[in-house]
Amino acid sequence: MSNAASIVAVVLVSIASLAVGAFGLRLSRTMSDFYVASRGVSPVLNASAISGEYLSAASFLGVAGLILARGVDMLWLPIGWTAGYLLLLVFVAAPLRRSGAYTLPDFAQLRLESVVARRASSLLVVAIGLLYLIPQFQGAGLTLRTLTGAPSWAGQLVVAVVVCLNVLPGGMRSVTLVQAFHYWLKLLALLTPLFFLLGALGSRGGGPDVGAVFVTDWVEPLGGDNALYLTYSLVLATFFGTMGLPHVVVRFYTNPDGRAARRTTLAVLVLLSGFYLLPVAYGALGRYFASDLVAAGRADSVVLELPSRVFDGPVAEGLTALLAAGAFAAFLSTSTGLVVSVAGVLSQDLVRWGVGHRQGIRAFRLSTVIVVVVALGLTLVAAGVPVAHAVELTFAVAASTFCPMLLLGIWWRGLTATGAVAGMVVGGGLSMGAVLSTTFGVATAGWFGVVMTQPAAVSVPLAFATMVLVSLATRSRAPEHVAQTMVRLHAPEHIDLNRGSFHPERRYRRPARTSQSGSAESPEPASQGGQVSGTADHTAYGSGESTARRPGTTVRRG
Amino acid sequence: MTSPRTSAARTRTVSIASEIDEQTRLGEVYITSLMRSQLRLGLGVLLVLASTLGLLPLVFAVFPAVGRLDVLGVPLPWLLLTVVAFTEIVALGWFYVRQAERNEATFSDLLEGR
């Protein structure tokens, strides 16, 4: 089915992203966007940017498709994604911001004072980032296939190319303002057709396929085998996995201090809650108007298909185009953010290319290409996995690795490097095993098979237990500066205390990455506005950190 | 006769913070007490979440009749897992932010000898 307006919309969104990527660099230099964003911009705008980046293909398309196919049990997905932010707010937001860590490997090194832990974290960031990229590319392929009938890999290739073109020149994620705009665009893109669709529902009354809506399994909770375990596993994965996603953590740095980090996260909660009601409505409407999609195995495309099912002509085309634009915006913003985060970690922590800026940029660009190519390859391999399920598994991995490390690291003095690494290996191994077995369609029978579908209920407690036990066993090798680190994480910034000096092993200096709205684009060419970013570094970094850079002093204000 | 009290407060201010800085046991106690109050707050929020939202799958499993109830034509589970759930999450978040800031204010008051 050809839809010219939609193609135009997709092309426009792609071009707009490229333009922003190209101009964004300059914008951020002249306006000191990051500087301004982190100081003068309200939590709501910051929160819009975070939400805009967080709402990915799964949120936009995948969950509606799953609700259409499997009914009320799938409502736990949006709840989980939002509750995950609540847990982030409650346990991680302020301490993480206060740590001064920019990425999760940074935090691991700060808290555990171990390079091994840092490397392990870097590997995990790359793995999780790649896993999360797959559903984004899938969503893009799906969108183009729904709109034009082109094979899935075409859309995947298009988004991969656009992301590369976006990232390679400057390695920069979009400016805060644009990410915030993305959120409201996505919201609008979903909301507008919904009004039309609900109107049509009202006027049509009985409508076709009413019988299909009220199937018991769909309306009532816990349909299907092992539903209780699967539901709880899903809940655990989503509730505890959010804090372990690489592109989520990075955004915290854009807050001036711990207090603001909390408030921004609260605003994110509100924005996400409002948004997630929409895909639910689409899933339910899909049951009324397009329930045949389930049988055809194309439930994922319900959001895009609905307008043309209900209306004809220009109305349908216009609405579909709007949805296509929103969908593509979703893939692009999340994908770009992920690629930048992962390529940054890859080029800095795992790929040694010698010192100096030039090599740094080259390493970063090469890493970008590697990440995109590998993600694309994995997408082709994982063709059979539904978008939202791929996301579930990613959350399971994050929940089994970084979540215990963060929670125990922030709240327990006793966590040691060995314990943390052991826990990450155990949790990561089990959840990655599940990922592999799902991807390659390894059908395992019985209880083990169920766990492999949704490992979180087993892998998360196991990871926690491992970290605790191994840490207790290696008590003697606790990090030396734990006391100072705890002060750093928990004491409000305005209090003058010695927080120790934090010099994470960074290959390329910080200044570059403070020059925009929070991303791991460190290997910035120094020639492009190094001055501004230098200043921004001190001020943006300074609210908590200026007091931190006084290792030996115990001077108190009088 | 000016306030000997202010200098006493000042001495105390210097004491607590430098106790923390020098990582004495006393300093550790102060920081730990802040951590504990924040952790307790966090765990409290988690407990409320777990015992309301978190128990729902169990309730649906044990009392399937609940899953069949209707409210104004909308099945109860759907209402609970959308509007009610998100409202609860936002409310908990709001409550947490308020309390956490209060904890920190108390701590900094303590340090400033107020």
Interface residues (C-beta under 8 A of the other chain):
Chain A: V72 L75 W76 I79 T82 A83 L86 L87 L89 V90 F91 A94 V219 E220 P221 L222 A227 L228 T231 Y232 V235 R259 R262 R263 T265 L266 L269 V270 S273 Y276 L277 V280 W411 A483 Q484 M486 V487 H490 A491 P492 H494 I495 D496 L497 N498 T554 R556 G558
Chain B: R10 T13 V14 A17 S18 I20 D21 E22 Q23 G27 E28 I31 T32 L34 M35 Q38 L39 L41 G42 V45 L46 L49 L53 G54 P57 L58 F60 A61 P64 G67 R68 P75 P77 W78 L81 T82 V83 A85 F86 T87 I89 V90 L92 G93 W94 Y96 V97 A100 E101 E104 F107 S108 L111
